[in-house]
């Protein structure tokens, strides 16, 4: 999950033609950003402070994308890597919160936060319009992943099955939004009388 979201940050830096240090910074933001906020909110030790390998993954990912250089496929890859990361982080965030005894609804919120926060900061710093300002199924995909995982665990589905089902469902929903333009209905405008 960290490598996938770190790749989205590196690709955002590539789009802006930044230097290698900025690549690393942009890789770390979505790679560990959402999980950092989650850990602070649930009172857990911040995961990457306790284990240097998470930041190392971000740095290696940034370097790999720097070395790969300009490729036509990389910006399309950004969208799909983000979709995979979104579904996976929704589950990972909910699972981590559950391991700290957090209430199920808050586990779902922590899953959404873990999945979305780093990418939102990445987009703001890259001067890209946030996905939140478009009517796409983005947060909804993270919500589905997190809620499905929490729901499946509540009915005693084995963890690996719950993870697999929830990640696939969230990814499928996000893929439908990317490929088919799926979205939720907009708030209706009032009609003059």
C-alpha positions in Angstrom: 0.0 0.0 0.0 2.8 2.4 0.9 4.6 1.8 -2.4 1.5 2.2 -4.5 0.5 5.5 -2.9 4.2 6.7 -2.9 4.1 6.0 -6.7 1.2 8.3 -7.1 3.2 11.1 -5.3 6.2 10.5 -7.5 4.1 10.6 -10.6 2.5 13.9 -9.5 6.0 15.3 -9.0 6.9 14.1 -12.5 3.9 15.9 -14.0 5.3 19.1 -12.4 8.9 18.3 -13.5 10.2 18.5 -10.0 13.7 17.5 -8.8 14.6 14.3 -7.1 14.2 15.6 -3.5 10.7 16.8 -4.3 10.0 13.4 -5.8 10.9 11.9 -2.5 8.7 14.4 -0.6 5.8 13.9 -2.9 6.2 10.1 -2.6 6.2 10.3 1.2 3.1 12.5 1.5 0.5 10.0 0.1 2.6 7.0 1.1 2.4 7.7 4.9 0.2 10.9 5.2 -3.2 9.3 5.8 -1.8 6.6 8.1 0.0 9.3 10.1 -3.2 11.2 10.8 -5.0 8.0 11.6 -2.4 6.9 14.1 -2.4 10.3 15.8 -6.2 10.3 16.1 -6.4 6.7 17.5 -3.5 7.2 19.9 -1.2 4.7 18.2 2.5 5.2 17.7 3.0 6.7 14.2 3.8 3.6 12.2 6.7 5.0 10.1 8.4 6.5 13.0 8.7 3.1 14.7 9.7 1.3 11.4 12.0 3.2 9.1 11.2 0.8 6.2 8.0 2.7 5.4 10.0 5.8 4.5 12.6 3.7 2.8 9.8 2.3 0.5 8.7 5.9 -0.3 12.3 6.9 -1.1 13.0 3.8 -3.3 9.7 4.3 -5.1 10.5 8.0 -5.8 14.0 7.0 -7.1 12.5 4.2 -9.3 10.1 6.7 -11.0 12.9 9.2 -11.4 15.0 6.6 -13.1 12.2 5.4 -15.3 11.8 8.9 -16.6 9.2 10.2 -19.0 6.9 7.5 -20.2 3.6 7.9 -21.9 1.8 5.4 -19.6 2.8 7.0 -16.3 -0.1 9.4 -15.9 -2.6 6.8 -16.7 -0.7 4.6 -14.2 -1.2 7.3 -11.6 -5.0 7.0 -11.8 -4.9 3.2 -11.5 -2.3 3.1 -8.7 -4.3 5.6 -6.8 -7.4 3.3 -7.2 -5.5 0.3 -5.9 -4.1 2.3 -3.0 -7.5 3.8 -2.2 -9.1 0.3 -1.9 -6.2 -1.2 0.1 -5.7 1.8 2.4 -9.5 1.9 3.2 -9.2 -1.7 4.6 -5.8 -1.1 6.2 -6.9 2.0 8.0 -10.1 0.3 9.3 -8.1 -2.8 10.4 -5.5 -0.7 12.3 -8.2 1.3 14.1 -10.1 -2.0 15.0 -6.8 -3.4 16.4 -6.9 -0.4 18.9 -10.4 -1.2 20.0 -12.0 1.7 18.2 -15.8 1.6 17.6 -16.8 0.1 14.2 -18.2 3.4 12.8 -14.9 5.2 13.7 -13.0 2.3 12.1 -14.7 3.1 8.9 -13.9 6.8 9.2 -10.3 5.9 9.9 -10.2 3.7 6.8 -11.5 6.6 4.7 -9.1 9.1 6.2 -6.2 6.7 5.7 -7.1 6.2 2.1 -7.9 9.8 1.1 -5.9 12.3 3.2 -2.4 11.8 1.7 -3.7 12.0 -1.8 -5.6 15.2 -1.1 -2.5 16.8 0.3 -0.5 15.6 -2.7 -3.0 17.2 -5.1 -3.1 20.5 -3.2 0.7 20.8 -3.1 1.0 19.8 -6.8 -1.6 22.5 -7.7 -3.9 19.8 -9.1 -7.6 20.1 -8.7 -8.6 17.8 -5.8 -10.6 14.7 -6.8 -13.0 15.8 -4.1 -14.1 18.8 -6.2 -15.2 16.4 -9.0 -18.3 14.3 -8.9 -16.5 11.0 -9.0 -16.7 7.9 -6.8 -13.5 8.4 -4.9 -14.3 8.7 -1.2 -17.2 6.3 -1.8 -14.8 3.6 -2.9 -12.7 4.0 0.3 -16.0 4.0 2.3 -17.1 0.7 0.6 -13.7 -1.0 1.3 -13.6 0.1 4.9 -17.3 -0.6 5.7 -17.3 -3.9 3.9 -14.2 -5.0 5.9 -15.6 -3.9 9.2 -19.0 -5.6 8.4 -17.4 -8.8 7.3 -15.2 -9.0 10.4 -18.3 -8.3 12.5 -19.9 -11.5 11.2 -16.7 -13.5 11.8 -15.4 -13.8 8.2 -11.7 -14.8 8.3 -9.4 -11.8 8.0 -7.8 -12.6 4.7 -11.2 -13.2 3.1 -12.6 -10.0 4.5 -9.5 -8.1 3.2 -9.7 -9.6 -0.3 -13.5 -9.1 -0.7 -13.3 -5.5 0.6 -10.3 -4.5 -1.5 -11.8 -6.0 -4.7 -15.1 -4.3 -4.1 -13.6 -0.9 -3.5 -11.3 -1.3 -6.5 -14.2 -2.4 -8.7 -16.3 0.6 -7.7 -13.4 3.0 -8.4 -12.7 1.3 -11.7 -16.3 1.8 -12.7 -15.9 5.5 -11.9 -12.8 5.7 -14.0 -13.9 3.6 -16.9 -17.7 4.3 -17.0 -18.0 7.7 -15.3 -20.0 6.3 -12.4 -21.0 9.0 -9.9 -23.6 9.6 -7.2 -26.5 11.9 -7.9 -25.7 15.6 -7.3 -27.6 17.7 -4.8 -30.8 18.8 -6.6 -31.1 22.4 -7.4 -34.3 24.1 -6.3 -36.9 24.8 -9.0 -38.4 28.3 -9.1 -42.1 28.3 -8.4 
